[in-house]
Amino acid sequence: DGLLGGMLAEASSEEDFTGKAGKSMVLRLPSCGSKRVGLIGLGKTASSPASFQRLGEAVAAAAKTAQANSVAIVLASSEGLSNESKLNTASAIASGTVLGIYEDSRYKSEPRKPKLNSVDIIGLGTGPELEKKLKYAENVSSAIIFGRELVNSPANVLTPAALAAEASNIASLYSDVLSANILSAEQCKELKMGSYLGVAAASANPPHFIHLCYKPSSGPIKTKLALVGKGLTFDRL
């Protein structure tokens, strides 16, 4: 604000920008070295990863609108954050930005690729610990996007067989910790899975019962946890 002669404070006052969560303001300032400067509100008590993930999503939205190639993100105040908090905050911002910039354009005749190709997060540290956190954020974001793409796939693309193939592919990619067992309709009959087969009978596509098993590569297994999902593909072909 000092470098801009108080312009940010003046614009904030005129636009009634108080820094509340969800509020934002973008100024076009081509003469200061950056085309635009944006102020994004976090609220007074923002401390959770979810708050900073929303910040990343807001930055991504602003970047889309401005068709920006690069952005830099800096918190108004990060002095009070511990080193661990800085790492978690940077990771959450990165995750939010990746998820916010993503668009599922697989089935569009003229897919539009995002122009944003670099994001600098300033003032939250550097080094191998941060790189590890950012890599984890990248992996989680990629998994979320993969899940969204499965959910958003049309029924003529994501058939039960296609979903089973995706599960088998994941298991083969991470065979050190994952295994997949795909049951056919005949195997389901042998196991007397009548309710499951009754639902599947509404489709011309044969059912595929997917059993994915995750087993840690090291250390004792103290607890067994089962997650059961319907895995509907909404196919009525």
C-alpha positions in Angstrom: 0.0 0.0 0.0 2.9 2.3 0.8 4.5 1.7 -2.6 1.2 2.5 -4.3 0.8 5.8 -2.4 -2.0 4.5 -0.2 -4.1 3.5 -3.2 -5.2 0.1 -1.7 -6.4 1.8 1.5 -8.3 4.4 -0.4 -9.9 1.9 -2.7 -10.8 -0.4 0.2 -12.6 2.6 1.9 -14.4 3.5 -1.3 -15.5 0.0 -2.1 -16.3 -0.8 1.6 -13.8 -3.7 1.6 -13.3 -4.7 5.2 -11.6 -8.1 4.7 -14.6 -10.2 5.6 -14.5 -13.8 4.4 -15.8 -14.2 0.9 -15.2 -10.5 0.0 -12.7 -9.5 -2.7 -11.6 -6.5 -4.7 -9.3 -6.4 -7.8 -7.6 -3.3 -9.0 -6.0 -2.9 -12.4 -2.6 -1.3 -11.9 -0.5 -1.7 -15.1 2.1 0.8 -14.0 3.3 -1.0 -10.8 4.9 -4.1 -12.3 1.8 -6.2 -12.0 -1.3 -5.9 -14.1 -3.6 -6.3 -11.2 -3.6 -6.3 -7.4 -6.3 -8.2 -5.6 -7.5 -8.1 -2.0 -9.2 -11.2 -0.8 -10.9 -11.3 2.6 -10.2 -14.1 5.1 -12.0 -12.7 8.1 -10.5 -12.0 11.5 -10.3 -15.6 12.8 -9.1 -17.5 9.7 -6.8 -20.3 10.9 -8.1 -23.6 9.5 -6.8 -25.2 6.3 -10.3 -24.9 4.9 -10.2 -21.1 5.1 -6.9 -20.9 3.2 -8.1 -23.5 0.7 -11.0 -21.1 0.0 -8.4 -18.3 -0.4 -6.7 -20.4 -3.1 -10.0 -21.0 -4.8 -10.7 -17.3 -4.8 -7.3 -16.6 -6.3 -8.0 -19.1 -9.0 -11.4 -17.5 -9.8 -9.7 -14.1 -10.1 -7.0 -15.5 -12.3 -9.6 -17.0 -14.6 -11.5 -13.7 -14.9 -8.2 -11.8 -15.6 -6.9 -14.7 -17.9 -3.7 -14.4 -15.9 -0.6 -16.4 -16.7 1.0 -16.1 -13.3 -0.1 -14.9 -9.8 1.6 -14.3 -6.5 -0.1 -14.8 -3.2 1.0 -13.1 0.1 -0.9 -12.9 3.4 -1.4 -9.5 4.9 0.2 -10.8 8.1 2.0 -14.1 8.6 4.3 -13.1 11.5 2.4 -14.9 14.1 2.3 -18.3 12.4 4.4 -21.1 13.6 6.6 -23.0 11.0 4.1 -25.9 11.0 1.2 -23.5 10.5 3.0 -21.9 7.6 3.6 -25.3 5.9 -0.1 -26.2 6.3 -1.3 -22.8 5.1 0.9 -22.9 2.0 -0.4 -26.5 1.3 -4.0 -25.5 1.7 -3.6 -22.4 -0.6 -1.9 -24.5 -3.2 -4.7 -27.2 -3.1 -7.4 -24.6 -3.3 -5.7 -22.9 -6.3 -5.3 -26.2 -8.2 -9.0 -27.2 -7.5 -10.2 -23.7 -8.3 -8.5 -23.5 -11.7 -9.6 -26.9 -12.9 -12.4 -27.2 -15.5 -13.8 -30.4 -16.8 -13.8 -29.8 -20.5 -13.4 -33.4 -21.7 -16.8 -33.4 -23.5 -16.7 -29.9 -24.9 -16.2 -29.4 -28.7 -13.8 -26.5 -28.0 -12.1 -27.2 -24.7 -10.6 -24.2 -23.0 -7.4 -24.7 -21.1 -6.6 -22.5 -18.1 -3.9 -19.9 -18.8 -2.5 -19.9 -15.3 0.7 -21.8 -15.3 2.6 -20.5 -12.2 1.7 -19.5 -8.7 4.1 -18.0 -6.2 3.2 -18.3 -2.5 5.3 -15.7 -0.7 6.4 -15.5 2.9 5.4 -19.0 4.1 8.8 -20.7 3.8 11.0 -22.8 1.5 12.9 -26.0 1.6 12.3 -29.8 1.6 9.5 -29.7 4.3 7.5 -27.3 2.2 8.1 -29.3 -1.0 6.8 -32.4 0.7 3.7 -30.6 1.9 3.1 -29.2 -1.6 3.6 -32.6 -3.2 1.0 -34.1 -0.8 -1.4 -31.2 -1.7 -0.9 -32.0 -5.4 -1.6 -35.7 -4.9 -4.8 -35.0 -2.9 -6.0 -32.4 -5.4 -5.3 -34.8 -8.3 -7.4 -37.5 -6.5 -10.3 -35.1 -5.9 -10.2 -34.1 -9.6 -10.1 -37.8 -10.7 -13.2 -38.5 -8.5 -15.0 -35.5 -9.9 -14.3 -36.7 -13.4 -15.7 -40.1 -12.6 -18.9 -38.6 -11.1 -19.3 -36.2 -14.1 -18.8 -38.9 -16.8 -22.0 -39.7 -18.8 -23.6 -43.1 -18.4 -22.6 -44.3 -21.9 -18.9 -43.7 -20.9 -18.7 -44.7 -17.3 -20.4 -48.1 -17.4 -19.9 -50.7 -14.6 -17.2 -52.3 -16.6 -15.4 -49.0 -17.2 -15.6 -48.1 -13.5 -14.2 -51.6 -12.6 -11.4 -51.0 -15.1 -10.5 -47.7 -13.4 -10.4 -49.4 -10.0 -8.2 -52.2 -11.3 -5.9 -49.6 -13.0 -5.5 -47.7 -9.7 -4.7 -50.9 -7.9 -2.0 -51.9 -10.4 -0.4 -48.4 -10.2 -0.1 -48.7 -6.4 0.2 -52.5 -6.1 2.5 -52.1 -3.1 -0.5 -51.0 -1.0 -3.6 -51.7 -3.1 -5.3 -54.8 -4.5 -8.5 -55.1 -6.5 -11.0 -58.0 -6.7 -13.7 -57.5 -9.3 -16.7 -59.9 -8.9 -18.7 -60.8 -12.0 -22.5 -61.4 -12.0 -22.0 -65.2 -11.7 -19.7 -64.8 -8.7 -22.3 -62.5 -7.1 -24.9 -65.2 -7.6 -22.7 -67.7 -5.9 -22.3 -65.4 -2.9 -26.2 -64.9 -2.8 -26.0 -61.1 -3.4 -29.6 -61.0 -4.4 -30.3 -57.4 -3.5 -27.3 -56.1 -5.4 -28.2 -58.2 -8.5 -31.8 -57.0 -8.3 -30.7 -53.4 -8.6 -28.2 -54.3 -11.4 -31.0 -56.1 -13.3 -32.4 -52.8 -14.4 -29.5 -52.3 -16.8 -28.4 -54.0 -20.0 -24.8 -53.7 -18.8 -23.6 -56.5 -16.5 -22.7 -55.6 -12.9 -19.1 -55.5 -11.6 -18.7 -55.6 -7.9 -15.6 -53.7 -6.9 -13.5 -54.7 -3.8 -10.5 -52.5 -3.3 -8.2 -53.3 -0.4 -5.6 -50.9 1.1 -2.9 -52.4 3.2 0.0 -50.3 4.6 3.3 -51.2 3.3 4.9 -51.1 6.7 3.9 -51.2 10.4 1.4 -53.3 12.2 -2.3 -53.1 11.3 -4.2 -52.1 14.4 -7.7 -51.5 12.9 -9.7 -52.7 10.0 -12.0 -50.2 8.4 -14.6 -50.9 5.7 -16.2 -48.2 3.5 -19.2 -49.3 1.4 -20.5 -47.2 -1.5 -23.2 -47.8 -4.1 -21.0 -46.9 -7.1 -24.0 -46.1 -9.2 -23.2 -45.3 -12.9 -26.8 -44.4 -13.7 -26.7 -46.5 -16.9 -30.0 -47.5 -18.4 -28.9 -48.6 -21.8 
